[in-house]
């Protein structure tokens, strides 16, 4: 593992270079992969701790400035975390855990007050409007729940995925996002949620009611995020279960690497996170919908896939963690396949970067999803098409390495579009 000081990386400076000159062994490639995972999850933990400090300051002394500081810390925390998502799918320890920290979408009425148009309980989710912040007691699965104190146990053992409904998301980044921004009621118009800072004020200044309980929930959810990320970072350290498992069978580790790359690239990002929202023309399908940050989530997901293939990750302190890479394994077998995959990864980052640039210039992602918006559809589909093409190149790399055929995650939006509307 090599750590190289690096001050800043601009969008135009992150395109890949030429093919590697030195061959690598699977064991060393898996080691680099684990090194990058440890660094990225450690960065995620560090940025979550910064978020925790900002949340504590907001709850202790609410003000417009404190709320904005907490929002800024949340946005910063998403940058390293989204780059870890390429470690899902191929590693059961990550995929089994991920729902605690990044589950989405969520029925926000489970947590707090919502607009009247939101609706109430449904057959799909009878707890969609429980509003635990406003209700210190409620009934769940026929049992009375004492929610007088909103703490980690209530969130994890009672509320999260209550009754097996995945939309009952009570923990993680998106629960915190909702508590900081509130609902985004702009539809296809620009703008994020507009929760007032007074939702955390005390006494007569409190808006939304139950400001003390809202602070309890925000604090508990943020503390959980910090502890969950610390746990995952530990799984990738020298004696961590995730690292040790891969080291025991490097060949299986290489399969895990490509499984994560292909599944995130195809079914998860191209399908569920991008193509599906465009098909439904639904701004609620944005990944970071409350904060209006979806353009960044998509971009850093794409960057994370490329990090894994190149064996190179830029840390939040500006240093680089890098070493023997999957690219080197592929290049030895077929230099053309490696070059084509590198080019496809570059094109994906470029296309996702175009979405990011447009959104930051005012053409927000929810605007892109509006029916009939040709420019928005072109931007989103540019990313989708690049991710699909990238996946095909990942499949070629798998074949070049003569790996066991890998079944990447799929999506009805790509594989059976008619099923989306049934």
N, C-alpha and C positions, 0 to 999 in steps of 0.2 A: 504494500500500500504506500502510495506517494502522496504527500500533502504539499501543494504548491501554493504560495500566496497569490491571491488574485483579488484585485481591488473592486472591479465591477465587470459585469457582463451585459453588454447591450444586445438588443434583439438581433441586430445585424451581425453580431460577432459570435453567435452561438452555433453557426453552421459547422458541420463536421469537415474534417480534413481528409487526407488520402487514406488508403488501406494500411493496416498495420504491417510492420516489417518483421515482427517476431512472433513465432508460434506460441501457443499457450496450452497448458494441460487443463482438463476439466476441474481438477482440485483447486488450481490457482484462480480459475475463473469464478468458481463458486465462492472462494474466499473474498474476492473483490466484491462480488454481489452482496455478501453478508456485511462487508465493510461499509458499502454504500447504504444498505438498509439501516445499520446501526447509526450512521451519521445522520441520515434523513429523519429517522424517528427521534434521535436525540435533539435535532434541530426543532422538530415538531414539539417535543416536550419543553424545550427552552422557550419557544415562542408562546406556548400555552401558559407557561409560568408568567410571562410578561402580560398576557391577557388576564390572568388571575389577579395580578397586582392592580391592573386597571379596573377590574370589576370590584375588587375590594374597596378601592378609592371611590368609585361611583356609589356603592351602597352606603359607605360611611359618610360621604359628604356629597350628595347629589347636586349636579349643576350641568348646564349645557356643555361646558368644557369637559367635564368628567365623562359624560355619555359619549362625546365625540372621541375622546381618548380610548375608551373601551372599544368602540367600533373600529378605530384604526388598528388597535391591537388584534382584534379578531381577523381583520383583513390580512394583516401581516402573518398571522398564524396559519392561514390557509396555504400560503406559498410553499413551505416545506412539506406540509402534510399531503397536498395533492400529488406531489412528486413521489410519495410512497405507495400510491395505489397500484403501481406495476408489481408490487410484491404480493398482491392478492391473487386468488384463484390457484396459483401453483403452490401456495403454502397454506395448509389447512389452519395452522396456528394464527395466521393473519385473517383469513376469511371468516373463521369462527368468531373472531374478536371484533371485526370491523363494524358490525352493527351497533356496537356500543358508542362509537365515536362519529360515524358518518352516515347513519341511516337516513334515508330520504326517499320519497317525500313524507311529510308528516301532517297529521291533522292537528293543527295548532290549537283548536278549541279544547283539546284535552288539557292544555297547559294554562291558558289565560283567556281574557276576553277577546272576542272577535267581532267583526262587523256583522250587522244584522243579515246581510245577504249571504253570509257564510253557510247558514242552515244549521240543522241540529243533528241528533242521532239518526242513524240509518241502519238498514239491514246489514250493510257491509261493515259498519262500525258504530255500535250503539253507544260508544264512549267518546264520540268525536267532539262533544261539547261539554265534557265533565267540568272543565275550568277548575282545576284543583287549586289554583291560587285564590279563587273566590270562595271555595267550599272546603272548610276544614274537616267535613265528614261527607261521605258519599257512598253509594252502593256500587260494588264492582263484582260481577259474577255471582250475584246473589248474596254477597257478604258486605257487611258494613265496614268501611275503611276509616280509620282514625288518621286524618292527615293534618292534625293540629300543628305538628312540626314537619316542615318540608326539609327532608334530609336525604342523604345518599341512599339509605335503605328504602325510603318511599319511592324514589325515582327508579331504582334498579330492580327491586323485588316486587313492586306493586304496579307501577305505571308503565314501565318500558315494555312495549309489545304486549300490553294487557289483553288477556283473552286470546293471545296468539295473533292479534291483528298487527301487521307490520307497520301500518300507518300510525299506530300509537307510539310515536317516538318521543321519549321523555328525556333522553340524555344525548350528549354529543354536540358537535359543532352547530347543527341546525336548530336544536332547541335553544342554544345560547344565542344564535343569530336572531331567532324570532323574539327573544326577550330583549334584545338590544334594539332591533329595528321595528318590530311589530309587523303586521301584515302589509304587504305591498298591494295597495288598492288602486294602482294606476292602470291595471289591465295591460293593454299594448302600448300605453303611453310611457314616456320616460319617467324615471324616478324609482327610488327604493321605498321601503317602509318608512313611516314618519312617527315612530313612537316618541312622545315628548319626554324630556328628562324628568318631568314632574311625576311620571309613573313610578319614580323611585323616591319622591319627596315625602317628607313626614308631615303629619298634622293636616291643617286645612289646605296646604299646597298640593296634597296628593291628588293625582288624577288617575282614573281607571280603577280606583279602589284597591284596597289591600296592598299598599305599597311595601309594607314590611314583609309580607309573604312573598311578594314578587322578588324582593331582594334576597330572601331566603332561597328561593328556587334558583335564581341566577347564580348565587354563590355556590350552592350545592352542585349544580350542573357543571360549573367551571372547575371546581375542586375535583370532581370525578374525571373530567377530561384530562386534567394534569396527571392524576394517578394512573389512569388507563394508558396514557402515552409513556409514562415512566416505565410501566410494566412491559410494554411492547419493546421499548428501547433495550431493556434488560434481556429480552429474548434473543437479541442479536449480538450481545457482547461475547467475550471469549468463551464463557461457559454456558451461554444461553441456549435454550432448547432449540430455537429456530436454526441457529448457526451449527450446533452440534449435529442436528438431524441431517442437514445438507452435507456436512463434512463426512458423515458416515457412508454416504453413497453419492459421490460427485456426479456420476452419470445421471442418476435420478434428479440431482440438483440442476443439471443443465436442462432437463425436461421441464422442471418447475419454472426455470427462468423464461423459457419460450412460451409456456402455458400462460404465465402472467402477462407477458407482452401481448400475445395474440388475443386473449380473452378481454383484456381492458380495451385494446384497440378496436375490436370488432363489436361484440355483443353489448358491452357495457357503455363505451363512449360513443362510438358511431351509431349504435342502435338506441339503447334505452335513454341516453342522456341528450342525444342530438336529433336523430331522425324521428323518433317518436314525438317529441315536442313539436317538430315542424309539421308532421302529419296531422296532429290534433290542433295545431295553431293555438296552443294553450300555454300562456305565460306561467301557469302553475307548474309546468314541467321543467322550469328552470332549476338547475341544481342548487344554486345559491340565490333563491328567488327573493328572500326578504331584503338582502343586502344589495341586490342587483349586481352580483359579483360573478355571474356564471361565465362570462368571457374569460376571467382569470382562472377559474377552476378547469375549464376545458384546456386552456393553454398549458397549465402546469401538469395536467394529466399527460398530455402529449409529450411534454419535455421529460417527464418521468420515465416513459417508455424508452425514449432514446437514451437517457442516462444509463439504463440497465444494459442496453445493447452495446454501448460504447465503453461501459465500465468506468464512467466518469460522472461525478456529482459535485456541483458547486455549493458549498455550505453557506449558511447565512452570515458567517463571519468573513466570507470572501475566499476562503481556502478551498482547494480542490482535493477530493478523495478519488483516486483512480488506480487502476491496476489492470492485469490481464482480463480480457473481455470476451464475451460471446462473439464479438466481431472477429476476433483473431481466430477462434475455432472455425468460423465459417470461411474466412479468407483462405485458410490452408486447404480446405476442401474444394472451394470454388470461388475464386476471386471476383468473378462477375456477379455471383449471387450476393456477395458481401457488398460490392459497390452499388448494386441495385437497391439493396435494403437500406444502405446509408442514404442514398438519394431519396428514397421514399420517406424515410424518417425526417429528413430535412424538409421535404415538401409538406409533410403534415404539420411540422412546427411552423412553417411559413404560413400555411392556410389558417391554422388556429391563431397565429399572430395577426393575421389580417382581421379576424373577428375581434380580437382584443383591441387592436388599434382603432377600428371603427367604433366600438363601444366606448372607448375612452374619449373619442372625439364627439360623442353625443348620440350616435346611432346605437342605442342600447339593445341588449340581446332580446328582451321581451318585445321590442319593436320589430326585430328581425323575424319573429315567429308569427306576425300577423298575417292572416290570409290575404293573398293578393299582393304582398310586399315582395316584388321580384328581386330587388336588391338584397333584401334580408335573406330570402331563400337561397340566392346565389352564394352568399357568404357562408351560411350554415352548411349547405350541400357541398361547398368547396371543402370544408373540413371533413364532412362525412365521407365524401368520395376519396379524399386523401387517406383517411384512416382505413377504409376498405382496401384500397390499393396497397397500403402498407402491410395489412394483414396477409395479403396474397404473397408479398415478398417474405414475410415471416414464415409462411408455409413452405416457400422454396428453401429457406434456410434450414428448416426442420428436415426437409428431404435431403438436402446436401449433407447434413450431419448424420443421416441414416438413423434418426431417432424413431422411437415408437410413435406411430401416428397420434397426434394430439387433437382432442376434440375441444376447440375453443368455445367459450360461451357464445350463445346466439341471442337473437332478438327477433320477435315477430315482426317488428318494424322493418327488418331487413330480409328475413327468411320467409315470412308469410304475411305480407301487409294487410291482406283482407281480414285476417284474424284480429287486427287491432280494433276494427269497428264492429265486431260481432258482440 
